[in-house]
């Protein structure tokens, strides 16, 4: 039995331009990107796991307001939280120029993927 080959469909002419597919980021890459884009008056909060502070601790990432030459760019603090909000008694954990240091510290303490931009 012989089959007839179908003719190739000619492309339809249209003015529609295909939009590029949205870039899919891993949760860790998403966290890195948000920390890179943080503004001066903003902070990012990440709930920490129950093994770190019985689940009532939150990591807070901010830009350092100190503009001296030796100042680090990012400040990582922890605070106890009530109802997903920090209480206000922050304890500074580390300062770093590299956002990867901050992301790795949070990731090791199983920071929640849900990020809140305050």
C-alpha positions in Angstrom: 0.0 0.0 0.0 1.3 3.4 -0.9 0.7 6.5 1.1 0.6 9.9 -0.3 2.8 12.4 1.3 0.9 15.3 2.7 2.0 18.7 1.6 3.7 20.8 4.2 1.4 23.4 5.6 2.4 26.8 4.6 3.0 29.1 7.5 0.2 31.6 8.1 1.2 35.1 7.8 0.6 37.0 11.0 1.9 40.0 12.7 1.9 38.2 16.0 5.3 37.9 17.5 5.9 35.0 19.8 6.7 36.0 23.3 9.7 34.5 24.9 9.0 31.8 27.5 9.2 33.0 31.0 12.4 32.0 32.7 11.9 29.4 35.4 14.0 29.9 38.5 14.7 27.5 41.3 13.6 28.7 44.7 17.2 29.4 45.6 17.8 31.4 42.4 14.6 33.3 43.1 15.8 34.2 46.6 19.2 35.3 45.2 17.5 37.5 42.6 15.3 39.2 45.2 18.2 39.9 47.5 20.1 41.5 44.6 17.2 43.8 43.8 16.6 44.9 47.4 16.2 48.7 47.9 17.6 50.9 50.6 14.4 51.2 52.7 13.3 47.6 52.1 13.9 44.3 53.9 13.2 40.7 53.0 12.0 38.3 55.6 12.2 34.5 55.5 10.7 32.2 58.2 13.2 29.7 59.5 12.5 26.1 60.3 11.3 24.8 63.6 14.8 23.4 64.3 16.1 26.9 64.5 14.3 28.8 67.3 11.3 26.5 67.6 9.8 27.9 64.4 9.4 31.4 65.9 12.4 32.9 64.2 12.7 34.9 61.1 15.7 35.9 59.0 15.8 39.5 57.9 17.9 40.7 55.0 18.6 44.5 54.5 21.1 46.7 52.8 23.7 48.2 55.1 23.1 51.9 55.6 26.7 52.4 56.6 28.5 54.0 53.6 32.1 53.8 54.8 34.7 52.2 52.7 35.0 48.9 54.7 31.2 48.5 55.2 29.6 45.3 53.9 26.7 45.5 51.5 24.1 43.2 53.1 23.1 42.6 56.8 21.5 39.4 57.9 19.6 39.5 61.2 17.2 37.2 63.0 14.2 38.1 65.1 11.5 36.3 66.9 8.1 36.6 65.1 4.5 36.7 66.2 2.0 36.0 63.5 4.5 36.2 60.6 5.7 39.7 61.7 9.1 40.4 63.3 8.8 41.7 66.9 11.6 44.3 66.6 14.4 42.8 68.7 16.8 42.0 65.8 20.1 40.3 66.4 22.7 40.7 63.7 24.1 37.4 62.5 26.4 38.4 59.6 27.4 41.1 57.2 28.6 40.3 53.7 29.3 41.8 50.3 28.2 38.6 48.6 24.5 37.7 48.4 25.4 34.0 48.1 26.7 34.0 51.7 23.3 35.3 52.9 21.3 32.9 50.7 23.4 29.9 51.8 22.9 30.7 55.5 19.2 31.0 55.1 19.0 27.9 52.9 20.9 25.8 55.5 18.4 26.8 58.1 15.6 25.8 55.8 14.2 29.3 55.1 10.7 29.1 53.7 10.4 29.7 50.0 7.6 32.2 50.5 9.3 35.5 50.5 7.7 38.7 51.8 8.9 42.0 50.7 8.3 44.6 53.4 
